[in-house]
Amino acid sequence: MTTYIALLRAVNVGGTGKLPMADLKALCTELGFSRIETYIASGNVVFDCDMAAGKIQARLEKRLLAYADKAVGAFIRTAAELRAILKSNPFSDKEPRYTHAFFLHEKPPTDALDDVRGRAGEEMCLGRREIYVYYPSGMGQSRLQIPAARHGTSRNLNTVAQLVEMSSRS
């Protein structure tokens, strides 16, 4: 059994991406996942499953489409992958709440940062299937646009650290 973390795109407490975490947990139970635990109301779920990540993603996205009547992207990482993402943070000397990892389905192209717009002091670095961004004034104040991250989802490094901790519980 492998421990996975699913990071859902555009999920929140209210508005257009509303998905109560109790409903997310129930969906995961229906899909056969075990030891399911959600974290904050923004589409983070830690669970155990013996399926491959690609199969989990396909099944979860299909079930979320049926639930929400719209596509909801799911980015799946193993507990080991999430630990590596946290450990590889190139901005570990910066405030973790201002440092984000944009999770992608594939490795970002080497030129992924060449066409960013609205940059005002943000620092960026490519990861394995992530783009790390440090927002010195916070993400909410930034006008930064990263076309390569448009279809991904981001989490600040405090959230990533909490998900790593949750995934290591027995």
C-alpha positions in Angstrom: 0.0 0.0 0.0 1.4 3.4 -1.0 0.6 6.7 0.7 -0.5 9.4 -1.7 -1.4 13.0 -1.6 -4.0 14.5 -4.0 -3.9 18.2 -4.5 -7.1 19.4 -6.2 -7.1 22.5 -8.5 -9.6 25.4 -7.8 -11.3 23.9 -4.8 -12.3 26.2 -1.9 -14.8 26.6 0.9 -17.3 28.7 -1.1 -17.9 30.1 -4.6 -17.5 28.2 -7.8 -15.1 25.6 -6.5 -17.1 24.5 -3.5 -16.3 21.0 -2.3 -16.8 20.2 1.4 -14.0 18.1 2.7 -16.5 15.6 4.1 -17.7 15.0 0.5 -14.2 14.7 -0.7 -13.5 12.1 1.9 -16.6 10.2 1.0 -15.6 10.3 -2.7 -12.2 8.9 -1.8 -13.9 6.1 0.2 -16.1 5.2 -2.8 -12.9 4.9 -4.9 -11.5 2.4 -2.5 -8.8 4.6 -0.8 -8.1 4.0 2.9 -6.7 6.0 5.8 -8.2 9.1 4.3 -7.4 12.4 5.9 -8.2 15.9 4.5 -6.3 19.1 5.3 -7.9 22.6 5.2 -10.8 23.2 2.9 -8.8 23.7 -0.3 -8.6 20.2 -1.8 -5.8 18.4 0.0 -6.3 14.7 0.8 -3.8 12.1 2.1 -4.7 8.5 1.7 -3.4 5.0 1.1 -4.1 3.0 -2.1 -2.5 0.2 -4.0 -3.3 1.7 -7.5 -0.8 3.5 -9.6 -0.8 7.3 -9.5 -2.1 7.7 -13.1 -5.0 5.4 -12.4 -5.8 7.3 -9.1 -5.7 10.6 -11.0 -8.1 9.4 -13.8 -10.6 7.8 -11.3 -10.6 10.8 -9.0 -11.0 13.3 -11.8 -13.8 11.3 -13.3 -15.6 11.1 -9.9 -15.1 14.8 -9.3 -16.5 15.6 -12.7 -19.6 13.7 -11.9 -19.9 15.3 -8.5 -19.2 19.0 -9.5 -20.4 18.8 -13.1 -17.1 20.4 -14.1 -13.5 19.3 -14.5 -11.4 19.4 -11.4 -7.7 18.7 -11.8 -6.1 16.3 -9.4 -2.3 16.3 -8.9 -1.1 13.1 -7.3 2.2 12.7 -5.5 3.5 9.9 -3.3 4.5 10.7 0.3 8.1 10.3 -0.8 7.7 12.7 -3.7 6.1 15.3 -1.5 9.0 15.0 1.0 11.5 15.4 -1.9 9.6 18.5 -3.0 9.8 20.0 0.4 13.5 19.1 0.8 14.4 20.5 -2.7 12.8 23.9 -2.0 15.4 26.3 -3.5 14.0 29.1 -1.2 14.4 27.3 2.1 15.9 30.4 3.6 12.7 32.4 2.8 9.4 32.5 4.7 7.5 29.3 3.8 4.1 30.9 3.7 5.4 33.2 0.9 7.0 30.3 -1.0 4.8 28.2 -3.2 5.2 25.1 -5.2 3.1 24.9 -8.4 2.3 21.3 -9.0 2.2 20.2 -12.6 1.4 16.9 -14.4 4.7 16.9 -16.3 8.2 18.3 -16.0 8.1 22.0 -16.9 10.1 22.8 -20.1 13.5 24.3 -19.5 12.2 27.6 -21.0 9.1 27.7 -18.8 10.1 30.9 -17.0 11.1 32.8 -20.1 7.6 34.1 -20.8 6.5 35.1 -17.3 4.7 38.5 -17.0 4.1 40.9 -14.2 7.3 40.0 -12.3 8.0 42.4 -9.4 10.7 40.8 -7.1 9.4 37.3 -7.2 12.0 34.5 -7.5 11.3 31.3 -9.4 13.0 28.0 -10.0 12.0 24.8 -11.9 11.6 21.6 -10.0 10.9 18.0 -11.2 7.2 18.5 -11.9 6.9 21.7 -10.0 7.7 25.4 -10.3 8.8 27.0 -7.0 8.0 30.7 -6.5 8.9 33.0 -3.7 6.5 35.9 -3.4 8.2 38.5 -1.2 5.0 40.5 -0.7 2.7 37.5 -0.7 0.9 35.8 -3.5 -2.2 37.9 -3.1 -0.3 41.1 -3.8 1.5 39.7 -6.9 0.7 40.2 -10.5 3.0 37.5 -11.6 1.7 35.3 -14.4 3.4 32.0 -15.3 1.9 30.5 -18.4 3.6 27.1 -17.8 1.7 26.9 -14.4 -1.7 27.9 -15.7 -3.1 24.4 -15.5 -1.4 23.5 -12.3 -2.2 24.1 -8.6 -0.1 25.7 -6.0 0.4 25.2 -2.3 2.5 27.2 0.1 5.4 25.4 1.7 3.7 25.5 5.1 0.8 23.4 3.6 3.3 21.1 1.9 5.1 20.6 5.2 1.8 19.8 7.0 0.9 17.3 4.2 4.3 15.7 4.5 3.8 15.3 8.3 0.3 13.9 7.8 1.5 11.4 5.2 4.2 10.0 7.6 1.7 9.1 10.3 1.2 5.4 10.7 
